[in-house]
Amino acid sequence: MARSSSSAPSQRMLSVGEKVRHALTEIFQRGEVRDPLIEKAVVSVSEVRMSPDLKIATAYVTVLGQDDTEPFVAALNRNAKYIRGRLTPALRQMKYMPEVRFRTDTSFDNFARIDAILKSPEVQRDLDHDDDGQEARGRDDTDGETN
C-alpha cells in the first residue's frame, strides 16, 4: 500500500508536536532555562511542527511585550541542547528525543496585517454597501423597469 505524498502533517506528527509544545511551555513557565535574556522574558510557544521522522521539532515562539524577538530566539537556540535534555522526562515514551529548533512566530504579524486591511476605508466602504442590500447588487439594478 503506497502512502499519499501530501504535504499535510500526519496525525502522529500533530500529536507529538502538541506534546512537545506542552513540555516546552512547562519548561519556560518553571524558569528552567538559565539565560539572562530568557529568564526575564515571557516566552509563548504557539506551535511545534515535527519532521516526518519525528527527529526535529521546530518551535514557533513569541516573546510577550517585545517587538524584536530575534535576540530571544538566538538565546533559545544557544540553549537548545539543554532544553532538549529538560524535555526528556516529559517525552520519555518517544524512541528518539527530537532536536529542537526555535523560530520567530510571524502568524500574529500576519493576523495584524489582515486586520488592518479589513479595517481600511476601502474595505469598510465595500462592506457598508453589502449591508445596505440595494447598493451591493449594483446601481443599474432597478425593479425591472426600462425607459
Contacts in CASP RR format, 6 or more apart in sequence:
PFRMAT RR
TARGET T0000
AUTHOR 0000-0000-0000
METHOD contacts of the structure
MODEL  1
MARSSSSAPSQRMLSVGEKVRHALTEIFQRGEVRDPLIEKAVVSVSEVRM
SPDLKIATAYVTVLGQDDTEPFVAALNRNAKYIRGRLTPALRQMKYMPEV
RFRTDTSFDNFARIDAILKSPEVQRDLDHDDDGQEARGRDDTDGETN
9 49 0 8 1.000
9 50 0 8 1.000
10 52 0 8 1.000
12 54 0 8 1.000
13 49 0 8 1.000
13 50 0 8 1.000
13 51 0 8 1.000
13 52 0 8 1.000
13 54 0 8 1.000
14 50 0 8 1.000
16 50 0 8 1.000
16 54 0 8 1.000
16 57 0 8 1.000
16 94 0 8 1.000
16 98 0 8 1.000
17 48 0 8 1.000
17 49 0 8 1.000
17 50 0 8 1.000
17 57 0 8 1.000
18 48 0 8 1.000
19 90 0 8 1.000
19 91 0 8 1.000
20 48 0 8 1.000
20 50 0 8 1.000
20 57 0 8 1.000
20 59 0 8 1.000
20 87 0 8 1.000
20 91 0 8 1.000
20 98 0 8 1.000
20 100 0 8 1.000
21 45 0 8 1.000
21 47 0 8 1.000
21 48 0 8 1.000
21 59 0 8 1.000
22 90 0 8 1.000
23 87 0 8 1.000
23 90 0 8 1.000
23 91 0 8 1.000
24 45 0 8 1.000
24 48 0 8 1.000
24 59 0 8 1.000
24 83 0 8 1.000
24 87 0 8 1.000
24 100 0 8 1.000
25 44 0 8 1.000
25 45 0 8 1.000
26 90 0 8 1.000
27 33 0 8 1.000
27 83 0 8 1.000
27 86 0 8 1.000
27 87 0 8 1.000
28 38 0 8 1.000
28 43 0 8 1.000
28 45 0 8 1.000
31 39 0 8 1.000
32 86 0 8 1.000
33 39 0 8 1.000
33 76 0 8 1.000
33 79 0 8 1.000
33 82 0 8 1.000
33 83 0 8 1.000
33 86 0 8 1.000
35 75 0 8 1.000
35 78 0 8 1.000
35 79 0 8 1.000
37 71 0 8 1.000
37 72 0 8 1.000
37 75 0 8 1.000
38 72 0 8 1.000
38 75 0 8 1.000
38 76 0 8 1.000
38 79 0 8 1.000
41 63 0 8 1.000
41 64 0 8 1.000
41 66 0 8 1.000
41 72 0 8 1.000
42 63 0 8 1.000
42 64 0 8 1.000
42 65 0 8 1.000
43 61 0 8 1.000
43 62 0 8 1.000
43 63 0 8 1.000
43 64 0 8 1.000
43 72 0 8 1.000
43 76 0 8 1.000
44 61 0 8 1.000
44 62 0 8 1.000
44 63 0 8 1.000
44 64 0 8 1.000
45 59 0 8 1.000
45 60 0 8 1.000
45 61 0 8 1.000
46 60 0 8 1.000
46 61 0 8 1.000
46 62 0 8 1.000
46 105 0 8 1.000
46 107 0 8 1.000
46 108 0 8 1.000
47 59 0 8 1.000
47 60 0 8 1.000
47 105 0 8 1.000
47 107 0 8 1.000
48 57 0 8 1.000
48 58 0 8 1.000
48 59 0 8 1.000
48 60 0 8 1.000
49 57 0 8 1.000
49 58 0 8 1.000
49 60 0 8 1.000
50 56 0 8 1.000
50 57 0 8 1.000
50 58 0 8 1.000
50 98 0 8 1.000
51 57 0 8 1.000
51 58 0 8 1.000
51 98 0 8 1.000
54 94 0 8 1.000
54 96 0 8 1.000
54 98 0 8 1.000
55 96 0 8 1.000
55 98 0 8 1.000
55 99 0 8 1.000
56 98 0 8 1.000
56 99 0 8 1.000
56 101 0 8 1.000
57 98 0 8 1.000
57 99 0 8 1.000
57 100 0 8 1.000
57 101 0 8 1.000
58 101 0 8 1.000
58 102 0 8 1.000
58 103 0 8 1.000
59 76 0 8 1.000
59 100 0 8 1.000
59 101 0 8 1.000
59 102 0 8 1.000
59 103 0 8 1.000
60 103 0 8 1.000
60 104 0 8 1.000
60 105 0 8 1.000
60 107 0 8 1.000
61 69 0 8 1.000
61 72 0 8 1.000
61 73 0 8 1.000
61 76 0 8 1.000
61 102 0 8 1.000
61 103 0 8 1.000
61 104 0 8 1.000
61 105 0 8 1.000
62 69 0 8 1.000
62 104 0 8 1.000
62 105 0 8 1.000
62 108 0 8 1.000
63 69 0 8 1.000
63 72 0 8 1.000
66 72 0 8 1.000
69 104 0 8 1.000
70 104 0 8 1.000
73 102 0 8 1.000
73 103 0 8 1.000
73 104 0 8 1.000
76 83 0 8 1.000
76 102 0 8 1.000
77 101 0 8 1.000
77 102 0 8 1.000
80 99 0 8 1.000
80 100 0 8 1.000
80 101 0 8 1.000
80 102 0 8 1.000
83 100 0 8 1.000
84 97 0 8 1.000
84 98 0 8 1.000
84 99 0 8 1.000
84 100 0 8 1.000
85 97 0 8 1.000
87 97 0 8 1.000
87 98 0 8 1.000
87 100 0 8 1.000
88 97 0 8 1.000
91 97 0 8 1.000
91 98 0 8 1.000
117 123 0 8 1.000
129 135 0 8 1.000
129 136 0 8 1.000
130 136 0 8 1.000
134 141 0 8 1.000
END
